[in-house]
Amino acid sequence: MGEILKVEVDKALARRFKKRAMQSHGYKKGAVKKALVDLVERFALPARADWGALRGSLKCMGETSVSLQHRALRDAD
């Protein structure tokens, strides 16, 4: 058996969490527990970026960061 964690949260927050848990894990027994375990696992894992996967995905074509910012601002208008 695993560790038991007891927490107290706002009633409205608990209701929203339970609703989302059942939507994503199914309307059956254990859905809230599965969602909570998923949430704790994601929170506890160290954040790691996969820089290898990102390499080459940004195409700057020799532009500087300032010119990219200006282009982004221009495109947002």
HTML snippet that shows the backbone in 3Dmol.js (N, CA, C, O; Angstrom):
<script src="https://3Dmol.org/build/3Dmol-min.js"></script>
<div id="view" style="width:600px;height:400px;position:relative"></div>
<script>
const pdb = `
ATOM      1  N   MET A   1       0.843  -1.181   0.000  1.00  0.00           N
ATOM      2  CA  MET A   1       0.000   0.000   0.000  1.00  0.00           C
ATOM      3  C   MET A   1       0.883   1.237   0.000  1.00  0.00           C
ATOM      4  O   MET A   1       1.977   1.223   0.565  1.00  0.00           O
ATOM      5  N   GLY A   2       0.428   2.269  -0.610  1.00  0.00           N
ATOM      6  CA  GLY A   2       1.185   3.504  -0.724  1.00  0.00           C
ATOM      7  C   GLY A   2       0.952   4.450   0.438  1.00  0.00           C
ATOM      8  O   GLY A   2       0.272   4.128   1.412  1.00  0.00           O
ATOM      9  N   GLU A   3       1.521   5.589   0.304  1.00  0.00           N
ATOM     10  CA  GLU A   3       1.397   6.660   1.307  1.00  0.00           C
ATOM     11  C   GLU A   3       0.019   7.305   1.217  1.00  0.00           C
ATOM     12  O   GLU A   3      -0.526   7.460   0.124  1.00  0.00           O
ATOM     13  N   ILE A   4      -0.535   7.676   2.347  1.00  0.00           N
ATOM     14  CA  ILE A   4      -1.824   8.352   2.393  1.00  0.00           C
ATOM     15  C   ILE A   4      -1.574   9.835   2.617  1.00  0.00           C
ATOM     16  O   ILE A   4      -0.915  10.223   3.581  1.00  0.00           O
ATOM     17  N   LEU A   5      -2.103  10.661   1.719  1.00  0.00           N
ATOM     18  CA  LEU A   5      -2.000  12.114   1.832  1.00  0.00           C
ATOM     19  C   LEU A   5      -3.388  12.669   2.112  1.00  0.00           C
ATOM     20  O   LEU A   5      -4.340  12.368   1.392  1.00  0.00           O
ATOM     21  N   LYS A   6      -3.500  13.466   3.139  1.00  0.00           N
ATOM     22  CA  LYS A   6      -4.782  14.094   3.452  1.00  0.00           C
ATOM     23  C   LYS A   6      -4.629  15.593   3.271  1.00  0.00           C
ATOM     24  O   LYS A   6      -3.718  16.205   3.828  1.00  0.00           O
ATOM     25  N   VAL A   7      -5.527  16.181   2.487  1.00  0.00           N
ATOM     26  CA  VAL A   7      -5.492  17.618   2.249  1.00  0.00           C
ATOM     27  C   VAL A   7      -6.899  18.185   2.383  1.00  0.00           C
ATOM     28  O   VAL A   7      -7.892  17.480   2.204  1.00  0.00           O
ATOM     29  N   GLU A   8      -6.960  19.451   2.697  1.00  0.00           N
ATOM     30  CA  GLU A   8      -8.244  20.142   2.761  1.00  0.00           C
ATOM     31  C   GLU A   8      -8.233  21.239   1.715  1.00  0.00           C
ATOM     32  O   GLU A   8      -7.364  22.110   1.723  1.00  0.00           O
ATOM     33  N   VAL A   9      -9.202  21.191   0.814  1.00  0.00           N
ATOM     34  CA  VAL A   9      -9.314  22.202  -0.233  1.00  0.00           C
ATOM     35  C   VAL A   9     -10.711  22.807  -0.207  1.00  0.00           C
ATOM     36  O   VAL A   9     -11.638  22.266   0.396  1.00  0.00           O
ATOM     37  N   ASP A  10     -10.827  23.921  -0.865  1.00  0.00           N
ATOM     38  CA  ASP A  10     -12.110  24.608  -0.977  1.00  0.00           C
ATOM     39  C   ASP A  10     -13.132  23.691  -1.653  1.00  0.00           C
ATOM     40  O   ASP A  10     -12.786  22.939  -2.563  1.00  0.00           O
ATOM     41  N   LYS A  11     -14.373  23.753  -1.214  1.00  0.00           N
ATOM     42  CA  LYS A  11     -15.422  22.878  -1.734  1.00  0.00           C
ATOM     43  C   LYS A  11     -15.622  23.039  -3.244  1.00  0.00           C
ATOM     44  O   LYS A  11     -15.789  22.055  -3.965  1.00  0.00           O
ATOM     45  N   ALA A  12     -15.604  24.285  -3.709  1.00  0.00           N
ATOM     46  CA  ALA A  12     -15.798  24.540  -5.135  1.00  0.00           C
ATOM     47  C   ALA A  12     -14.636  23.968  -5.951  1.00  0.00           C
ATOM     48  O   ALA A  12     -14.851  23.410  -7.027  1.00  0.00           O
ATOM     49  N   LEU A  13     -13.418  24.103  -5.448  1.00  0.00           N
ATOM     50  CA  LEU A  13     -12.249  23.552  -6.130  1.00  0.00           C
ATOM     51  C   LEU A  13     -12.330  22.034  -6.182  1.00  0.00           C
ATOM     52  O   LEU A  13     -12.033  21.437  -7.217  1.00  0.00           O
ATOM     53  N   ALA A  14     -12.720  21.410  -5.099  1.00  0.00           N
ATOM     54  CA  ALA A  14     -12.858  19.951  -5.060  1.00  0.00           C
ATOM     55  C   ALA A  14     -13.903  19.481  -6.065  1.00  0.00           C
ATOM     56  O   ALA A  14     -13.702  18.479  -6.751  1.00  0.00           O
ATOM     57  N   ARG A  15     -15.007  20.198  -6.151  1.00  0.00           N
ATOM     58  CA  ARG A  15     -16.064  19.848  -7.092  1.00  0.00           C
ATOM     59  C   ARG A  15     -15.566  19.924  -8.536  1.00  0.00           C
ATOM     60  O   ARG A  15     -15.820  19.030  -9.343  1.00  0.00           O
ATOM     61  N   ARG A  16     -14.845  21.021  -8.849  1.00  0.00           N
ATOM     62  CA  ARG A  16     -14.306  21.184 -10.203  1.00  0.00           C
ATOM     63  C   ARG A  16     -13.290  20.089 -10.521  1.00  0.00           C
ATOM     64  O   ARG A  16     -13.284  19.538 -11.621  1.00  0.00           O
ATOM     65  N   PHE A  17     -12.424  19.777  -9.542  1.00  0.00           N
ATOM     66  CA  PHE A  17     -11.427  18.723  -9.761  1.00  0.00           C
ATOM     67  C   PHE A  17     -12.103  17.387 -10.013  1.00  0.00           C
ATOM     68  O   PHE A  17     -11.726  16.673 -10.942  1.00  0.00           O
ATOM     69  N   LYS A  18     -13.087  17.038  -9.210  1.00  0.00           N
ATOM     70  CA  LYS A  18     -13.786  15.763  -9.373  1.00  0.00           C
ATOM     71  C   LYS A  18     -14.470  15.677 -10.736  1.00  0.00           C
ATOM     72  O   LYS A  18     -14.460  14.630 -11.383  1.00  0.00           O
ATOM     73  N   LYS A  19     -15.061  16.786 -11.158  1.00  0.00           N
ATOM     74  CA  LYS A  19     -15.745  16.812 -12.453  1.00  0.00           C
ATOM     75  C   LYS A  19     -14.744  16.574 -13.579  1.00  0.00           C
ATOM     76  O   LYS A  19     -14.996  15.764 -14.471  1.00  0.00           O
ATOM     77  N   ARG A  20     -13.606  17.279 -13.545  1.00  0.00           N
ATOM     78  CA  ARG A  20     -12.576  17.107 -14.581  1.00  0.00           C
ATOM     79  C   ARG A  20     -11.973  15.712 -14.530  1.00  0.00           C
ATOM     80  O   ARG A  20     -11.678  15.120 -15.568  1.00  0.00           O
ATOM     81  N   ALA A  21     -11.787  15.184 -13.315  1.00  0.00           N
ATOM     82  CA  ALA A  21     -11.224  13.841 -13.166  1.00  0.00           C
ATOM     83  C   ALA A  21     -12.127  12.811 -13.823  1.00  0.00           C
ATOM     84  O   ALA A  21     -11.643  11.922 -14.523  1.00  0.00           O
ATOM     85  N   MET A  22     -13.423  12.918 -13.607  1.00  0.00           N
ATOM     86  CA  MET A  22     -14.357  11.963 -14.188  1.00  0.00           C
ATOM     87  C   MET A  22     -14.471  12.140 -15.696  1.00  0.00           C
ATOM     88  O   MET A  22     -14.663  11.163 -16.420  1.00  0.00           O
ATOM     89  N   GLN A  23     -14.354  13.380 -16.179  1.00  0.00           N
ATOM     90  CA  GLN A  23     -14.394  13.601 -17.621  1.00  0.00           C
ATOM     91  C   GLN A  23     -13.191  12.962 -18.307  1.00  0.00           C
ATOM     92  O   GLN A  23     -13.320  12.397 -19.393  1.00  0.00           O
ATOM     93  N   SER A  24     -12.016  13.051 -17.672  1.00  0.00           N
ATOM     94  CA  SER A  24     -10.817  12.530 -18.324  1.00  0.00           C
ATOM     95  C   SER A  24     -10.555  11.055 -18.034  1.00  0.00           C
ATOM     96  O   SER A  24      -9.957  10.372 -18.865  1.00  0.00           O
ATOM     97  N   HIS A  25     -10.981  10.545 -16.885  1.00  0.00           N
ATOM     98  CA  HIS A  25     -10.697   9.152 -16.514  1.00  0.00           C
ATOM     99  C   HIS A  25     -11.933   8.267 -16.494  1.00  0.00           C
ATOM    100  O   HIS A  25     -11.854   7.100 -16.111  1.00  0.00           O
ATOM    101  N   GLY A  26     -13.054   8.800 -16.896  1.00  0.00           N
ATOM    102  CA  GLY A  26     -14.277   8.006 -16.956  1.00  0.00           C
ATOM    103  C   GLY A  26     -15.111   8.135 -15.697  1.00  0.00           C
ATOM    104  O   GLY A  26     -14.592   8.392 -14.611  1.00  0.00           O
ATOM    105  N   TYR A  27     -16.379   7.957 -15.854  1.00  0.00           N
ATOM    106  CA  TYR A  27     -17.318   8.068 -14.745  1.00  0.00           C
ATOM    107  C   TYR A  27     -17.434   6.725 -14.047  1.00  0.00           C
ATOM    108  O   TYR A  27     -18.458   6.048 -14.132  1.00  0.00           O
ATOM    109  N   LYS A  28     -16.369   6.353 -13.359  1.00  0.00           N
ATOM    110  CA  LYS A  28     -16.354   5.071 -12.661  1.00  0.00           C
ATOM    111  C   LYS A  28     -15.532   5.204 -11.386  1.00  0.00           C
ATOM    112  O   LYS A  28     -14.850   6.206 -11.171  1.00  0.00           O
ATOM    113  N   LYS A  29     -15.606   4.189 -10.556  1.00  0.00           N
ATOM    114  CA  LYS A  29     -14.883   4.180  -9.294  1.00  0.00           C
ATOM    115  C   LYS A  29     -13.376   4.288  -9.553  1.00  0.00           C
ATOM    116  O   LYS A  29     -12.836   3.597 -10.416  1.00  0.00           O
ATOM    117  N   GLY A  30     -12.715   5.152  -8.804  1.00  0.00           N
ATOM    118  CA  GLY A  30     -11.277   5.303  -8.912  1.00  0.00           C
ATOM    119  C   GLY A  30     -10.805   6.411  -9.842  1.00  0.00           C
ATOM    120  O   GLY A  30      -9.604   6.652  -9.960  1.00  0.00           O
ATOM    121  N   ALA A  31     -11.740   7.088 -10.503  1.00  0.00           N
ATOM    122  CA  ALA A  31     -11.369   8.139 -11.450  1.00  0.00           C
ATOM    123  C   ALA A  31     -10.671   9.298 -10.751  1.00  0.00           C
ATOM    124  O   ALA A  31      -9.683   9.825 -11.261  1.00  0.00           O
ATOM    125  N   VAL A  32     -11.172   9.695  -9.596  1.00  0.00           N
ATOM    126  CA  VAL A  32     -10.585  10.816  -8.865  1.00  0.00           C
ATOM    127  C   VAL A  32      -9.194  10.438  -8.369  1.00  0.00           C
ATOM    128  O   VAL A  32      -8.274  11.255  -8.422  1.00  0.00           O
ATOM    129  N   LYS A  33      -9.032   9.212  -7.891  1.00  0.00           N
ATOM    130  CA  LYS A  33      -7.727   8.761  -7.418  1.00  0.00           C
ATOM    131  C   LYS A  33      -6.712   8.745  -8.555  1.00  0.00           C
ATOM    132  O   LYS A  33      -5.577   9.186  -8.376  1.00  0.00           O
ATOM    133  N   LYS A  34      -7.112   8.236  -9.729  1.00  0.00           N
ATOM    134  CA  LYS A  34      -6.207   8.202 -10.874  1.00  0.00           C
ATOM    135  C   LYS A  34      -5.777   9.604 -11.273  1.00  0.00           C
ATOM    136  O   LYS A  34      -4.601   9.843 -11.551  1.00  0.00           O
ATOM    137  N   ALA A  35      -6.724  10.528 -11.302  1.00  0.00           N
ATOM    138  CA  ALA A  35      -6.408  11.906 -11.677  1.00  0.00           C
ATOM    139  C   ALA A  35      -5.470  12.546 -10.661  1.00  0.00           C
ATOM    140  O   ALA A  35      -4.556  13.281 -11.035  1.00  0.00           O
ATOM    141  N   LEU A  36      -5.688  12.275  -9.396  1.00  0.00           N
ATOM    142  CA  LEU A  36      -4.840  12.835  -8.348  1.00  0.00           C
ATOM    143  C   LEU A  36      -3.430  12.255  -8.402  1.00  0.00           C
ATOM    144  O   LEU A  36      -2.455  12.984  -8.219  1.00  0.00           O
ATOM    145  N   VAL A  37      -3.311  10.960  -8.651  1.00  0.00           N
ATOM    146  CA  VAL A  37      -1.996  10.336  -8.785  1.00  0.00           C
ATOM    147  C   VAL A  37      -1.262  10.923  -9.995  1.00  0.00           C
ATOM    148  O   VAL A  37      -0.071  11.222  -9.908  1.00  0.00           O
ATOM    149  N   ASP A  38      -1.961  11.090 -11.119  1.00  0.00           N
ATOM    150  CA  ASP A  38      -1.354  11.703 -12.303  1.00  0.00           C
ATOM    151  C   ASP A  38      -0.842  13.105 -11.985  1.00  0.00           C
ATOM    152  O   ASP A  38       0.262  13.477 -12.382  1.00  0.00           O
ATOM    153  N   LEU A  39      -1.643  13.865 -11.276  1.00  0.00           N
ATOM    154  CA  LEU A  39      -1.279  15.237 -10.923  1.00  0.00           C
ATOM    155  C   LEU A  39      -0.056  15.279 -10.018  1.00  0.00           C
ATOM    156  O   LEU A  39       0.848  16.085 -10.237  1.00  0.00           O
ATOM    157  N   VAL A  40      -0.019  14.430  -9.016  1.00  0.00           N
ATOM    158  CA  VAL A  40       1.118  14.399  -8.087  1.00  0.00           C
ATOM    159  C   VAL A  40       2.376  13.931  -8.813  1.00  0.00           C
ATOM    160  O   VAL A  40       3.456  14.474  -8.582  1.00  0.00           O
ATOM    161  N   GLU A  41       2.252  12.937  -9.683  1.00  0.00           N
ATOM    162  CA  GLU A  41       3.418  12.459 -10.439  1.00  0.00           C
ATOM    163  C   GLU A  41       3.991  13.556 -11.322  1.00  0.00           C
ATOM    164  O   GLU A  41       5.207  13.741 -11.376  1.00  0.00           O
ATOM    165  N   ARG A  42       3.116  14.289 -12.021  1.00  0.00           N
ATOM    166  CA  ARG A  42       3.595  15.376 -12.877  1.00  0.00           C
ATOM    167  C   ARG A  42       4.253  16.482 -12.067  1.00  0.00           C
ATOM    168  O   ARG A  42       5.246  17.064 -12.504  1.00  0.00           O
ATOM    169  N   PHE A  43       3.714  16.774 -10.900  1.00  0.00           N
ATOM    170  CA  PHE A  43       4.267  17.822 -10.043  1.00  0.00           C
ATOM    171  C   PHE A  43       5.617  17.403  -9.467  1.00  0.00           C
ATOM    172  O   PHE A  43       6.521  18.229  -9.334  1.00  0.00           O
ATOM    173  N   ALA A  44       5.754  16.133  -9.130  1.00  0.00           N
ATOM    174  CA  ALA A  44       6.956  15.641  -8.463  1.00  0.00           C
ATOM    175  C   ALA A  44       8.115  15.376  -9.428  1.00  0.00           C
ATOM    176  O   ALA A  44       9.272  15.356  -9.008  1.00  0.00           O
ATOM    177  N   LEU A  45       7.823  15.177 -10.694  1.00  0.00           N
ATOM    178  CA  LEU A  45       8.888  14.901 -11.654  1.00  0.00           C
ATOM    179  C   LEU A  45       9.714  16.155 -11.904  1.00  0.00           C
ATOM    180  O   LEU A  45       9.168  17.257 -11.967  1.00  0.00           O
ATOM    181  N   PRO A  46      11.026  15.995 -12.047  1.00  0.00           N
ATOM    182  CA  PRO A  46      11.848  17.169 -12.367  1.00  0.00           C
ATOM    183  C   PRO A  46      11.542  17.647 -13.779  1.00  0.00           C
ATOM    184  O   PRO A  46      11.344  16.848 -14.695  1.00  0.00           O
ATOM    185  N   ALA A  47      11.507  18.943 -13.932  1.00  0.00           N
ATOM    186  CA  ALA A  47      11.232  19.521 -15.249  1.00  0.00           C
ATOM    187  C   ALA A  47      12.471  19.391 -16.117  1.00  0.00           C
ATOM    188  O   ALA A  47      13.545  19.875 -15.759  1.00  0.00           O
ATOM    189  N   ARG A  48      12.320  18.748 -17.237  1.00  0.00           N
ATOM    190  CA  ARG A  48      13.438  18.567 -18.164  1.00  0.00           C
ATOM    191  C   ARG A  48      12.982  18.944 -19.561  1.00  0.00           C
ATOM    192  O   ARG A  48      11.932  18.499 -20.026  1.00  0.00           O
ATOM    193  N   ALA A  49      13.758  19.746 -20.208  1.00  0.00           N
ATOM    194  CA  ALA A  49      13.464  20.112 -21.589  1.00  0.00           C
ATOM    195  C   ALA A  49      14.238  19.190 -22.517  1.00  0.00           C
ATOM    196  O   ALA A  49      15.410  18.900 -22.275  1.00  0.00           O
ATOM    197  N   ASP A  50      13.602  18.740 -23.557  1.00  0.00           N
ATOM    198  CA  ASP A  50      14.262  17.912 -24.559  1.00  0.00           C
ATOM    199  C   ASP A  50      14.796  18.838 -25.644  1.00  0.00           C
ATOM    200  O   ASP A  50      14.155  19.043 -26.675  1.00  0.00           O
ATOM    201  N   TRP A  51      15.966  19.389 -25.399  1.00  0.00           N
ATOM    202  CA  TRP A  51      16.547  20.362 -26.316  1.00  0.00           C
ATOM    203  C   TRP A  51      16.886  19.737 -27.654  1.00  0.00           C
ATOM    204  O   TRP A  51      16.861  20.421 -28.677  1.00  0.00           O
ATOM    205  N   GLY A  52      17.200  18.464 -27.667  1.00  0.00           N
ATOM    206  CA  GLY A  52      17.503  17.795 -28.922  1.00  0.00           C
ATOM    207  C   GLY A  52      16.315  17.796 -29.869  1.00  0.00           C
ATOM    208  O   GLY A  52      16.481  17.946 -31.079  1.00  0.00           O
ATOM    209  N   ALA A  53      15.122  17.629 -29.323  1.00  0.00           N
ATOM    210  CA  ALA A  53      13.925  17.629 -30.150  1.00  0.00           C
ATOM    211  C   ALA A  53      13.607  19.029 -30.673  1.00  0.00           C
ATOM    212  O   ALA A  53      13.014  19.178 -31.742  1.00  0.00           O
ATOM    213  N   LEU A  54      13.999  20.047 -29.921  1.00  0.00           N
ATOM    214  CA  LEU A  54      13.718  21.415 -30.332  1.00  0.00           C
ATOM    215  C   LEU A  54      14.716  21.940 -31.355  1.00  0.00           C
ATOM    216  O   LEU A  54      14.400  22.842 -32.131  1.00  0.00           O
ATOM    217  N   ARG A  55      15.909  21.380 -31.356  1.00  0.00           N
ATOM    218  CA  ARG A  55      16.953  21.861 -32.255  1.00  0.00           C
ATOM    219  C   ARG A  55      16.485  21.765 -33.702  1.00  0.00           C
ATOM    220  O   ARG A  55      16.035  20.711 -34.151  1.00  0.00           O
ATOM    221  N   GLY A  56      16.593  22.841 -34.402  1.00  0.00           N
ATOM    222  CA  GLY A  56      16.211  22.878 -35.807  1.00  0.00           C
ATOM    223  C   GLY A  56      14.741  23.173 -36.041  1.00  0.00           C
ATOM    224  O   GLY A  56      14.339  23.374 -37.187  1.00  0.00           O
ATOM    225  N   SER A  57      13.927  23.207 -34.999  1.00  0.00           N
ATOM    226  CA  SER A  57      12.503  23.469 -35.199  1.00  0.00           C
ATOM    227  C   SER A  57      12.207  24.958 -35.307  1.00  0.00           C
ATOM    228  O   SER A  57      11.183  25.346 -35.869  1.00  0.00           O
ATOM    229  N   LEU A  58      13.088  25.792 -34.778  1.00  0.00           N
ATOM    230  CA  LEU A  58      12.921  27.236 -34.906  1.00  0.00           C
ATOM    231  C   LEU A  58      13.752  27.718 -36.085  1.00  0.00           C
ATOM    232  O   LEU A  58      14.972  27.551 -36.103  1.00  0.00           O
ATOM    233  N   LYS A  59      13.116  28.293 -37.032  1.00  0.00           N
ATOM    234  CA  LYS A  59      13.799  28.777 -38.227  1.00  0.00           C
ATOM    235  C   LYS A  59      13.922  30.294 -38.138  1.00  0.00           C
ATOM    236  O   LYS A  59      12.968  31.013 -38.434  1.00  0.00           O
ATOM    237  N   CYS A  60      15.084  30.777 -37.736  1.00  0.00           N
ATOM    238  CA  CYS A  60      15.303  32.216 -37.564  1.00  0.00           C
ATOM    239  C   CYS A  60      15.879  32.862 -38.816  1.00  0.00           C
ATOM    240  O   CYS A  60      15.712  34.063 -39.030  1.00  0.00           O
ATOM    241  N   MET A  61      16.544  32.087 -39.627  1.00  0.00           N
ATOM    242  CA  MET A  61      17.167  32.568 -40.851  1.00  0.00           C
ATOM    243  C   MET A  61      18.064  33.777 -40.594  1.00  0.00           C
ATOM    244  O   MET A  61      18.004  34.769 -41.320  1.00  0.00           O
ATOM    245  N   GLY A  62      18.885  33.689 -39.568  1.00  0.00           N
ATOM    246  CA  GLY A  62      19.861  34.735 -39.304  1.00  0.00           C
ATOM    247  C   GLY A  62      19.316  35.970 -38.623  1.00  0.00           C
ATOM    248  O   GLY A  62      20.041  36.953 -38.474  1.00  0.00           O
ATOM    249  N   GLU A  63      18.065  35.951 -38.204  1.00  0.00           N
ATOM    250  CA  GLU A  63      17.496  37.120 -37.545  1.00  0.00           C
ATOM    251  C   GLU A  63      17.968  37.184 -36.103  1.00  0.00           C
ATOM    252  O   GLU A  63      18.241  36.159 -35.479  1.00  0.00           O
ATOM    253  N   THR A  64      18.060  38.386 -35.588  1.00  0.00           N
ATOM    254  CA  THR A  64      18.427  38.576 -34.190  1.00  0.00           C
ATOM    255  C   THR A  64      17.175  38.460 -33.328  1.00  0.00           C
ATOM    256  O   THR A  64      16.055  38.486 -33.840  1.00  0.00           O
ATOM    257  N   SER A  65      17.369  38.334 -32.035  1.00  0.00           N
ATOM    258  CA  SER A  65      16.230  38.240 -31.126  1.00  0.00           C
ATOM    259  C   SER A  65      15.395  39.519 -31.161  1.00  0.00           C
ATOM    260  O   SER A  65      14.173  39.465 -31.026  1.00  0.00           O
ATOM    261  N   VAL A  66      16.043  40.657 -31.338  1.00  0.00           N
ATOM    262  CA  VAL A  66      15.321  41.935 -31.394  1.00  0.00           C
ATOM    263  C   VAL A  66      14.447  41.991 -32.647  1.00  0.00           C
ATOM    264  O   VAL A  66      13.293  42.415 -32.580  1.00  0.00           O
ATOM    265  N   SER A  67      14.989  41.567 -33.783  1.00  0.00           N
ATOM    266  CA  SER A  67      14.182  41.603 -35.004  1.00  0.00           C
ATOM    267  C   SER A  67      13.020  40.614 -34.922  1.00  0.00           C
ATOM    268  O   SER A  67      11.938  40.883 -35.442  1.00  0.00           O
ATOM    269  N   LEU A  68      13.243  39.473 -34.270  1.00  0.00           N
ATOM    270  CA  LEU A  68      12.147  38.514 -34.075  1.00  0.00           C
ATOM    271  C   LEU A  68      11.061  39.098 -33.190  1.00  0.00           C
ATOM    272  O   LEU A  68       9.877  38.891 -33.457  1.00  0.00           O
ATOM    273  N   GLN A  69      11.439  39.833 -32.127  1.00  0.00           N
ATOM    274  CA  GLN A  69      10.463  40.478 -31.256  1.00  0.00           C
ATOM    275  C   GLN A  69       9.668  41.519 -32.022  1.00  0.00           C
ATOM    276  O   GLN A  69       8.450  41.608 -31.869  1.00  0.00           O
ATOM    277  N   HIS A  70      10.343  42.306 -32.843  1.00  0.00           N
ATOM    278  CA  HIS A  70       9.651  43.333 -33.633  1.00  0.00           C
ATOM    279  C   HIS A  70       8.666  42.695 -34.605  1.00  0.00           C
ATOM    280  O   HIS A  70       7.550  43.181 -34.783  1.00  0.00           O
ATOM    281  N   ARG A  71       9.092  41.602 -35.231  1.00  0.00           N
ATOM    282  CA  ARG A  71       8.201  40.899 -36.170  1.00  0.00           C
ATOM    283  C   ARG A  71       6.995  40.333 -35.440  1.00  0.00           C
ATOM    284  O   ARG A  71       5.878  40.396 -35.953  1.00  0.00           O
ATOM    285  N   ALA A  72       7.206  39.778 -34.242  1.00  0.00           N
ATOM    286  CA  ALA A  72       6.094  39.224 -33.464  1.00  0.00           C
ATOM    287  C   ALA A  72       5.100  40.311 -33.076  1.00  0.00           C
ATOM    288  O   ALA A  72       3.889  40.102 -33.136  1.00  0.00           O
ATOM    289  N   LEU A  73       5.614  41.472 -32.679  1.00  0.00           N
ATOM    290  CA  LEU A  73       4.737  42.588 -32.322  1.00  0.00           C
ATOM    291  C   LEU A  73       3.981  43.089 -33.544  1.00  0.00           C
ATOM    292  O   LEU A  73       2.799  43.419 -33.446  1.00  0.00           O
ATOM    293  N   ARG A  74       4.641  43.152 -34.686  1.00  0.00           N
ATOM    294  CA  ARG A  74       4.013  43.599 -35.922  1.00  0.00           C
ATOM    295  C   ARG A  74       2.913  42.623 -36.317  1.00  0.00           C
ATOM    296  O   ARG A  74       1.831  43.050 -36.721  1.00  0.00           O
ATOM    297  N   ASP A  75       3.166  41.323 -36.210  1.00  0.00           N
ATOM    298  CA  ASP A  75       2.195  40.303 -36.586  1.00  0.00           C
ATOM    299  C   ASP A  75       1.000  40.266 -35.642  1.00  0.00           C
ATOM    300  O   ASP A  75      -0.094  39.860 -36.035  1.00  0.00           O
ATOM    301  N   ALA A  76       1.207  40.690 -34.392  1.00  0.00           N
ATOM    302  CA  ALA A  76       0.126  40.660 -33.399  1.00  0.00           C
ATOM    303  C   ALA A  76      -0.912  41.749 -33.671  1.00  0.00           C
ATOM    304  O   ALA A  76      -2.070  41.615 -33.277  1.00  0.00           O
ATOM    305  N   ASP A  77      -0.505  42.809 -34.334  1.00  0.00           N
ATOM    306  CA  ASP A  77      -1.442  43.923 -34.611  1.00  0.00           C
ATOM    307  C   ASP A  77      -2.409  43.627 -35.685  1.00  0.00           C
ATOM    308  O   ASP A  77      -3.244  44.469 -36.014  1.00  0.00           O
TER     309      ASP A  77
END
`;
const viewer = $3Dmol.createViewer("view");
viewer.addModel(pdb, "pdb");
viewer.setStyle({}, {cartoon: {color: "spectrum"}});
viewer.zoomTo();
viewer.render();
</script>
